[in-house]
């Protein structure tokens, strides 16, 4: 009643808004200096890559928007490239958030708005029309609303164990995309084993393992602007 859905429909700049560039520069203080140019080089490729590397800018803007006051442990950088297939220990594939380096307690609305907006920018980056992007954004918001309604009817333990696995994921795909998706899933499953990833992320010293401080190996697997330079 206090925050109807149409209260979220528009955003306008406001007096005293922080300079987005200043926000980005302030975050650079916690990054490895030699990797900062690499980070900005990636962000400059398109509006979508800039969006992926500027979660703090959007958070500063969202802080002035309506919210119900219900806070969650938010992803903090919930765009579509930060969701994907994950292999559980028993090798079952599930679809979920796969990047939580910006996680923080925040209004639940922030993650939803950032995710929905990412579909519009991703559509533009892939040469699709704004109508395609809008349709994808609306479908995303609708899916969130409908799934939350279903969760509200469920027992707490059933919600805890609710998963979107590869079988459900494939059932929702168009027939002409399933073959490509199956090949992609098989490839990712093959390379997502911790036995393969672990040696690439750490180095041994005196019988103990540590993540290297130098950035060349540390960000080797990151293709976006988000984690580079941390």
Backbone as numpy.savetxt, mean C-alpha at the origin, in Angstrom:
# Nx Ny Nz CAx CAy CAz Cx Cy Cz
-24.03 9.32 11.98 -24.85 10.53 11.98 -23.99 11.79 11.98
-22.88 11.74 12.70 -22.04 12.93 12.80 -21.19 13.16 11.55
-20.79 12.06 10.91 -19.94 12.16 9.71 -20.55 11.31 8.59
-21.53 11.85 7.88 -22.15 11.10 6.79 -21.15 10.88 5.65
-21.44 9.91 4.81 -20.50 9.58 3.74 -20.25 10.75 2.79
-21.26 11.56 2.53 -21.04 12.67 1.60 -20.11 13.73 2.17
-19.83 13.67 3.48 -18.87 14.61 4.06 -17.45 14.31 3.59
-17.24 13.12 3.05 -15.91 12.73 2.56 -15.75 12.98 1.06
-16.76 13.54 0.43 -16.80 13.57 -1.03 -15.87 14.61 -1.66
-15.46 15.62 -0.93 -14.65 16.69 -1.54 -13.48 17.05 -0.63
-12.45 17.58 -1.25 -11.30 18.09 -0.49 -10.89 19.42 -1.08
-10.63 20.37 -0.22 -10.17 21.69 -0.65 -8.93 22.06 0.15
-8.03 22.80 -0.50 -6.86 23.27 0.22 -7.30 24.20 1.36
-6.47 24.35 2.36 -6.86 25.12 3.53 -5.74 26.07 3.91
-6.11 27.11 4.63 -5.15 28.11 5.06 -4.15 27.48 6.02
-2.90 27.79 5.81 -1.85 27.26 6.67 -1.39 25.87 6.27
-1.82 25.38 5.10 -1.39 24.06 4.64 0.13 24.02 4.49
0.75 22.97 5.00 2.20 22.83 4.92 2.64 22.61 3.48
3.80 23.13 3.16 4.38 22.95 1.83 4.72 21.47 1.65
4.16 20.80 0.62 4.44 19.37 0.41 5.93 19.07 0.28
6.67 19.94 -0.39 8.11 19.72 -0.55 8.81 19.77 0.81
8.38 20.67 1.66 8.98 20.77 3.00 8.71 19.51 3.82
7.52 18.93 3.63 7.19 17.69 4.34 8.13 16.57 3.90
8.35 16.48 2.59 9.25 15.45 2.06 10.67 15.66 2.56
11.12 16.90 2.55 12.49 17.19 2.99 12.69 16.89 4.46
11.66 17.13 5.27 11.76 16.82 6.70 11.94 15.33 6.91
11.29 14.51 6.09 11.41 13.06 6.21 12.79 12.57 5.77
13.47 13.36 4.94 14.79 12.96 4.45 15.81 12.85 5.57
15.55 13.52 6.69 16.51 13.50 7.80 16.70 12.10 8.36
15.71 11.22 8.19 15.80 9.86 8.73 16.25 8.86 7.67
16.58 9.33 6.49 16.96 8.43 5.40 18.47 8.46 5.17
18.98 7.44 4.51 20.38 7.43 4.14 20.59 8.47 3.04
21.49 9.40 3.32 21.65 10.57 2.46 21.95 10.19 1.01
22.79 9.19 0.81 23.18 8.87 -0.56 22.06 8.24 -1.37
20.99 7.79 -0.69 19.87 7.17 -1.40 18.73 8.14 -1.68
18.77 9.32 -1.11 17.69 10.29 -1.31 17.52 10.67 -2.78
18.61 10.95 -3.53 18.43 11.24 -4.96 17.77 10.10 -5.72
18.09 8.86 -5.37 17.47 7.70 -6.00 15.97 7.70 -5.73
15.61 8.01 -4.51 14.20 8.05 -4.12 13.45 9.08 -4.95
13.99 10.30 -5.05 13.30 11.34 -5.80 13.29 11.05 -7.30
14.34 10.39 -7.78 14.35 10.00 -9.19 13.21 9.07 -9.52
12.93 8.15 -8.61 11.80 7.23 -8.81 10.46 7.98 -8.72
10.36 8.88 -7.77 9.11 9.61 -7.59 8.78 10.51 -8.77
9.80 10.99 -9.48 9.59 11.92 -10.59 9.10 11.25 -11.86
9.03 9.94 -11.90 8.66 9.24 -13.12 7.22 9.49 -13.54
6.32 9.66 -12.60 4.91 9.89 -12.92 4.18 10.38 -11.67
2.97 10.93 -11.84 2.19 11.31 -10.66 1.95 10.13 -9.72
1.80 8.93 -10.30 1.55 7.76 -9.46 2.78 7.40 -8.63
3.98 7.45 -9.21 5.18 7.14 -8.44 5.43 8.21 -7.38
5.08 9.47 -7.70 5.18 10.52 -6.67 4.23 10.21 -5.52
3.03 9.81 -5.86 2.01 9.47 -4.86 2.50 8.35 -3.95
3.14 7.34 -4.54 3.62 6.20 -3.76 4.69 6.62 -2.75
5.46 7.64 -3.08 6.54 8.05 -2.19 6.20 9.22 -1.29
4.95 9.65 -1.27 4.60 10.86 -0.51 3.44 10.62 0.45
3.50 9.50 1.16 2.44 9.18 2.12 2.30 10.27 3.18
3.42 10.87 3.60 3.36 11.89 4.65 2.61 13.13 4.18
2.73 13.46 2.90 2.00 14.62 2.36 0.50 14.38 2.43
0.07 13.19 2.01 -1.36 12.90 2.05 -1.87 12.82 3.48
-1.07 12.27 4.38 -1.48 12.19 5.78 -1.70 13.59 6.36
-0.84 14.53 6.00 -0.99 15.90 6.49 -2.29 16.52 5.97
-2.64 16.21 4.73 -3.90 16.72 4.17 -5.11 16.02 4.78
-5.02 14.71 4.95 -6.15 13.96 5.50 -6.41 14.33 6.95
-5.40 14.81 7.64 -5.57 15.18 9.05 -6.59 16.28 9.24
-6.87 17.02 8.18 -7.85 18.11 8.26 -9.21 17.72 7.70
-9.40 16.44 7.38 -10.67 15.99 6.80 -11.56 15.35 7.87
-12.86 15.23 7.60 -13.79 14.64 8.57 -13.41 13.20 8.90
-13.61 12.81 10.15 -13.35 11.44 10.58 -14.31 11.08 11.70
-14.66 9.81 11.78 -15.62 9.36 12.78 -15.01 9.28 14.18
-13.68 9.32 14.25 -13.02 9.19 15.55 -12.65 7.76 15.89
-12.97 6.83 14.99 -12.60 5.43 15.20 -11.20 5.22 14.63
-10.24 4.95 15.52 -8.85 4.81 15.10 -8.47 3.34 15.03
-7.59 3.03 14.09 -7.11 1.67 13.90 -5.59 1.70 13.75
-4.96 0.55 13.73 -3.55 0.49 13.37 -3.50 0.47 11.84
-3.40 1.65 11.27 -3.52 1.81 9.82 -2.25 1.40 9.10
-2.40 1.00 7.84 -1.23 0.73 7.00 -0.40 2.00 6.87
-1.06 3.14 6.65 -0.37 4.41 6.53 0.06 4.73 5.11
0.16 3.71 4.27 0.55 3.90 2.87 -0.23 2.91 2.01
-1.55 2.95 2.15 -2.41 1.93 1.56 -2.76 2.26 0.11
-1.79 2.09 -0.81 -2.10 2.21 -2.23 -2.08 0.81 -2.85
-2.58 0.69 -4.07 -2.81 -0.63 -4.64 -1.52 -1.44 -4.85
-0.37 -0.77 -4.96 0.88 -1.50 -5.14 1.41 -2.07 -3.83
0.80 -1.70 -2.72 1.21 -2.24 -1.43 0.28 -3.35 -0.96
-0.49 -3.90 -1.89 -1.29 -5.09 -1.62 -0.91 -6.15 -2.65
-0.90 -7.41 -2.22 -0.54 -8.47 -3.14 -0.59 -9.83 -2.47
-0.09 -10.83 -3.17 -0.12 -12.20 -2.69 1.02 -12.45 -1.70
0.72 -13.12 -0.62 1.71 -13.48 0.39 1.61 -14.98 0.64
2.75 -15.63 0.82 2.77 -17.05 1.13 2.83 -17.24 2.64
1.84 -17.90 3.20 1.86 -18.22 4.62 2.82 -19.38 4.88
3.18 -19.62 6.15 4.15 -20.68 6.46 3.77 -22.04 5.87
2.45 -22.32 5.82 2.03 -23.61 5.26 1.91 -23.56 3.74
2.45 -22.45 3.12 2.52 -22.26 1.68 1.17 -21.92 1.06
0.19 -21.58 1.85 -1.09 -21.12 1.32 -0.94 -19.65 0.93
-1.41 -19.30 -0.25 -1.31 -17.92 -0.71 -2.53 -17.12 -0.27
-2.30 -15.95 0.28 -3.40 -15.06 0.63 -3.11 -13.68 0.03
-4.15 -12.89 -0.13 -4.03 -11.54 -0.66 -4.20 -10.57 0.49
-3.22 -9.68 0.69 -3.27 -8.79 1.85 -2.30 -7.63 1.66
-2.25 -6.74 2.63 -1.26 -5.65 2.64 0.13 -6.27 2.80
1.07 -5.85 1.97 2.41 -6.44 2.05 3.50 -5.41 2.38
3.10 -4.21 2.78 4.09 -3.18 3.13 3.54 -2.37 4.29
4.22 -2.45 5.43 3.72 -1.77 6.64 4.78 -0.86 7.25
5.71 -0.35 6.43 6.77 0.49 7.01 6.29 1.88 7.37
5.04 2.23 7.01 4.47 3.53 7.39 3.32 3.38 8.39
3.18 2.20 8.97 2.03 1.94 9.84 2.00 2.87 11.05
0.78 3.26 11.44 0.60 4.16 12.58 -0.85 4.13 13.03
-1.13 4.48 14.29 -2.52 4.60 14.73 -3.14 5.82 14.04
-4.27 5.62 13.36 -4.88 6.70 12.59 -6.34 6.38 12.33
-7.13 7.39 11.90 -8.52 7.12 11.53 -8.59 6.08 10.40
-9.56 5.20 10.47 -9.69 4.16 9.45 -9.93 4.76 8.07
-10.51 5.94 8.03 -10.81 6.56 6.74 -9.56 6.82 5.90
-8.43 7.05 6.54 -7.21 7.42 5.81 -6.77 6.33 4.84
-6.74 5.09 5.32 -6.32 3.98 4.45 -7.26 3.83 3.26
-8.56 3.94 3.52 -9.54 3.75 2.44 -9.38 4.84 1.39
-9.24 6.09 1.83 -9.10 7.20 0.87 -7.82 7.09 0.07
-6.74 6.71 0.71 -5.48 6.59 -0.02 -5.54 5.44 -1.04
-6.15 4.33 -0.65 -6.28 3.21 -1.57 -7.15 3.57 -2.77
-8.30 4.18 -2.51 -9.22 4.54 -3.59 -8.57 5.52 -4.57
-7.90 6.53 -4.04 -7.26 7.52 -4.91 -6.16 6.89 -5.76
-5.50 5.86 -5.24 -4.41 5.24 -5.99 -4.90 4.59 -7.28
-6.13 4.12 -7.31 -6.66 3.51 -8.52 -6.80 4.54 -9.64
-7.17 5.76 -9.29 -7.30 6.82 -10.30 -5.94 7.13 -10.91
-4.93 7.31 -10.07 -3.60 7.64 -10.57 -2.97 6.48 -11.32
-3.19 5.26 -10.86 -2.65 4.09 -11.55 -3.27 3.94 -12.93
-4.57 4.22 -13.03 -5.24 4.15 -14.33 -4.63 5.14 -15.31
-4.37 6.35 -14.86 -3.76 7.36 -15.72 -2.37 6.93 -16.15
-1.60 6.38 -15.22 -0.24 5.97 -15.53 -0.20 4.83 -16.55
-1.27 4.05 -16.60 -1.34 2.92 -17.53 -2.10 3.26 -18.81
-2.35 4.55 -19.03 -2.98 4.98 -20.27 -4.47 4.74 -20.33
-5.10 4.47 -19.21 -6.55 4.28 -19.18 -7.25 5.62 -19.00
-8.51 5.65 -19.30 -9.27 6.90 -19.20 -9.58 7.22 -17.75
-9.91 8.49 -17.50 -10.32 8.88 -16.14 -11.60 8.16 -15.74
-12.43 7.82 -16.72 -13.65 7.08 -16.42 -13.31 5.68 -15.91
-12.31 5.05 -16.53 -11.86 3.75 -16.03 -11.34 3.86 -14.60
-10.56 4.91 -14.34 -10.03 5.11 -13.00 -11.12 5.37 -11.99
-12.11 6.17 -12.39 -13.23 6.46 -11.50 -14.03 5.20 -11.20
-14.28 4.40 -12.23 -15.03 3.15 -12.03 -14.30 2.23 -11.06
-12.96 2.15 -11.21 -12.18 1.29 -10.32 -12.21 1.81 -8.89
-12.14 3.14 -8.74 -12.17 3.74 -7.40 -13.51 3.51 -6.72
-14.58 3.69 -7.47 -15.92 3.47 -6.91 -16.11 2.00 -6.53
-15.63 1.10 -7.39 -15.74 -0.34 -7.10 -14.95 -0.70 -5.84
-13.78 -0.07 -5.68 -12.96 -0.31 -4.49 -13.70 0.12 -3.22
-14.24 1.33 -3.23 -14.96 1.83 -2.05 -16.20 0.99 -1.77
-16.90 0.60 -2.83 -18.10 -0.23 -2.66 -17.73 -1.58 -2.05
-16.65 -2.18 -2.53 -16.24 -3.47 -2.01 -15.89 -3.38 -0.53
-15.20 -2.30 -0.14 -14.86 -2.11 1.27 -16.14 -2.01 2.11
-17.08 -1.19 1.64 -18.33 -1.01 2.39 -19.09 -2.32 2.53
-19.20 -3.07 1.45 -19.96 -4.32 1.49 -19.28 -5.37 2.36
-17.95 -5.43 2.31 -17.24 -6.41 3.12 -17.33 -6.07 4.61
-17.24 -4.79 4.94 -17.38 -4.39 6.34 -18.79 -4.72 6.86
-19.77 -4.59 6.00 -21.14 -4.95 6.40 -21.22 -6.44 6.71
-20.53 -7.27 5.90 -20.53 -8.71 6.15 -19.78 -9.03 7.43
-18.66 -8.36 7.66 -17.90 -8.58 8.89 -18.73 -8.26 10.13
-19.59 -7.24 10.01 -20.41 -6.83 11.15 -21.39 -7.92 11.59
-21.67 -8.85 10.69 -22.60 -9.94 11.00 -21.88 -11.17 11.54
-20.55 -11.15 11.50 -19.78 -12.35 11.81 -19.26 -12.37 13.24
-18.95 -13.56 13.72 -18.31 -13.74 15.02 -16.87 -13.22 14.95
-16.36 -12.77 16.10 -15.02 -12.19 16.15 -13.96 -13.16 15.62
-14.03 -14.43 16.03 -13.05 -15.40 15.57 -13.14 -15.65 14.07
-14.36 -15.64 13.54 -14.52 -15.82 12.09 -13.89 -14.66 11.33
-14.01 -13.45 11.88 -13.38 -12.30 11.25 -11.86 -12.44 11.31
-11.36 -12.90 12.46 -9.91 -13.06 12.64 -9.32 -14.00 11.60
-10.05 -15.06 11.27 -9.54 -16.06 10.33 -10.02 -15.84 8.89
-10.71 -14.76 8.65 -11.16 -14.47 7.29 -9.95 -14.20 6.39
-9.93 -14.81 5.22 -8.82 -14.66 4.29 -9.34 -14.55 2.86
-8.58 -13.87 2.03 -8.81 -13.89 0.59 -7.65 -14.68 0.00
-7.90 -15.94 -0.36 -6.80 -16.77 -0.86 -6.75 -16.78 -2.37
-5.78 -17.53 -2.92 -5.58 -17.52 -4.36 -6.76 -18.11 -5.13
-7.46 -19.07 -4.53 -8.62 -19.66 -5.19 -9.74 -18.63 -5.35
-10.02 -17.90 -4.27 -11.04 -16.85 -4.34 -10.61 -15.74 -5.30
-9.33 -15.41 -5.25 -8.79 -14.35 -6.11 -8.98 -14.71 -7.58
-8.65 -15.95 -7.95 -8.77 -16.39 -9.32 -10.23 -16.43 -9.77
-11.13 -16.77 -8.87 -12.55 -16.87 -9.24 -13.15 -15.51 -9.62
-12.52 -14.44 -9.15 -13.04 -13.10 -9.44 -12.46 -12.50 -10.71
-11.47 -13.16 -11.30 -10.79 -12.60 -12.46 -11.52 -12.95 -13.76
-11.43 -12.07 -14.77 -11.98 -12.39 -16.09 -11.25 -13.60 -16.66
-11.95 -14.38 -17.46 -11.37 -15.61 -18.01 -10.10 -15.35 -18.80
-10.07 -14.24 -19.55 -8.92 -13.98 -20.41 -7.68 -13.54 -19.64
-7.81 -13.34 -18.32 -6.66 -12.93 -17.50 -6.17 -14.04 -16.59
-6.90 -15.12 -16.49 -6.57 -16.16 -15.51 -5.25 -16.86 -15.83
-4.98 -17.13 -17.10 -3.73 -17.81 -17.46 -2.52 -16.99 -17.05
-2.57 -15.68 -17.33 -1.47 -14.79 -16.96 -1.31 -14.74 -15.44
-2.45 -14.66 -14.74 -2.41 -14.58 -13.28 -1.83 -15.85 -12.67
-2.18 -17.01 -13.24 -1.66 -18.28 -12.73 -0.14 -18.34 -12.87
0.36 -17.88 -14.01 1.81 -17.87 -14.23 2.50 -16.93 -13.26
1.87 -15.79 -13.01 2.45 -14.82 -12.08 2.48 -15.37 -10.66
1.40 -16.01 -10.26 1.33 -16.58 -8.92 2.37 -17.67 -8.74
2.52 -18.53 -9.78 3.52 -19.60 -9.71 4.92 -19.03 -9.59
5.19 -17.96 -10.33 6.51 -17.33 -10.29 6.78 -16.72 -8.92
5.80 -15.98 -8.39 5.99 -15.32 -7.10 6.12 -16.35 -5.98
5.37 -17.45 -6.08 5.45 -18.49 -5.06 6.84 -19.11 -5.04
7.40 -19.29 -6.21 8.73 -19.88 -6.33 9.80 -18.99 -5.70
9.63 -17.67 -5.83 10.67 -16.75 -5.36 10.37 -16.12 -4.01
9.25 -16.49 -3.37 8.89 -15.86 -2.10 9.32 -16.66 -0.89
10.01 -17.77 -1.13 10.45 -18.61 -0.02 11.44 -17.86 0.85
11.26 -17.95 2.16 12.15 -17.26 3.09 13.57 -17.78 2.96
13.73 -19.06 2.54 15.06 -19.61 2.38 15.81 -18.92 1.24
15.06 -18.36 0.27 15.68 -17.65 -0.84 15.89 -16.18 -0.52
14.94 -15.59 0.19 14.98 -14.15 0.47 15.96 -13.83 1.60
15.99 -14.66 2.62 16.79 -14.37 3.81 18.26 -14.10 3.51
18.95 -14.94 2.72 20.38 -14.66 2.48 20.63 -13.35 1.75
19.64 -12.86 0.99 19.83 -11.63 0.23 19.64 -10.39 1.10
18.95 -10.55 2.22 18.63 -9.41 3.06 19.63 -9.19 4.18
20.39 -10.22 4.53 21.25 -10.12 5.70 22.68 -10.53 5.35
23.58 -10.25 6.25 24.95 -10.72 6.13 25.36 -11.29 7.49
26.23 -12.29 7.44 26.65 -12.94 8.67 27.90 -12.30 9.24
27.97 -12.24 10.58 29.14 -11.70 11.25 29.21 -12.31 12.65
30.25 -13.10 12.92 30.43 -13.69 14.23 29.30 -14.60 14.65
28.73 -15.31 13.67 27.65 -16.25 13.98 26.29 -15.59 14.13
26.20 -14.28 13.89 24.93 -13.57 13.97 24.62 -12.93 12.62
23.32 -12.61 12.42 22.91 -12.01 11.17 22.46 -10.57 11.40
22.71 -9.71 10.41 22.29 -8.31 10.51 21.96 -7.81 9.11
21.07 -6.81 9.04 20.75 -6.16 7.77 21.86 -5.16 7.47
22.48 -5.20 6.29 23.57 -4.28 5.96 23.11 -2.83 6.04
24.00 -1.96 6.48 23.68 -0.54 6.58 23.76 0.15 5.22
24.59 -0.37 4.33 24.72 0.25 3.03 23.46 0.01 2.23
23.06 1.00 1.43 21.77 0.94 0.76 21.70 0.09 -0.48
22.85 -0.28 -1.10 22.76 -0.97 -2.38 22.08 -2.33 -2.27
22.34 -3.08 -1.18 21.68 -4.36 -1.02 20.35 -4.21 -0.29
20.26 -3.22 0.53 19.11 -3.10 1.39 17.82 -2.78 0.63
17.93 -2.03 -0.46 16.74 -1.63 -1.20 16.68 -2.33 -2.54
17.43 -3.40 -2.71 17.49 -4.07 -4.00 16.14 -4.56 -4.46
15.28 -4.95 -3.53 13.99 -5.48 -3.93 12.89 -4.45 -4.01
13.18 -3.19 -3.74 12.13 -2.16 -3.73 12.11 -1.42 -5.07
10.94 -1.38 -5.70 10.83 -0.72 -6.99 10.07 0.59 -6.90
9.51 0.89 -5.74 8.75 2.12 -5.60 9.53 3.16 -4.83
8.87 4.29 -4.54 9.56 5.35 -3.82 9.48 5.19 -2.33
8.59 4.27 -1.85 8.26 4.22 -0.45 9.42 3.92 0.48
10.10 2.80 0.29 11.10 2.36 1.25 12.51 2.82 0.91
12.71 3.26 -0.31 14.08 3.61 -0.72 14.64 4.71 0.18
15.82 4.47 0.67 16.48 5.48 1.49 16.29 5.29 2.97
15.47 4.32 3.37 15.29 4.11 4.80 16.49 3.36 5.36
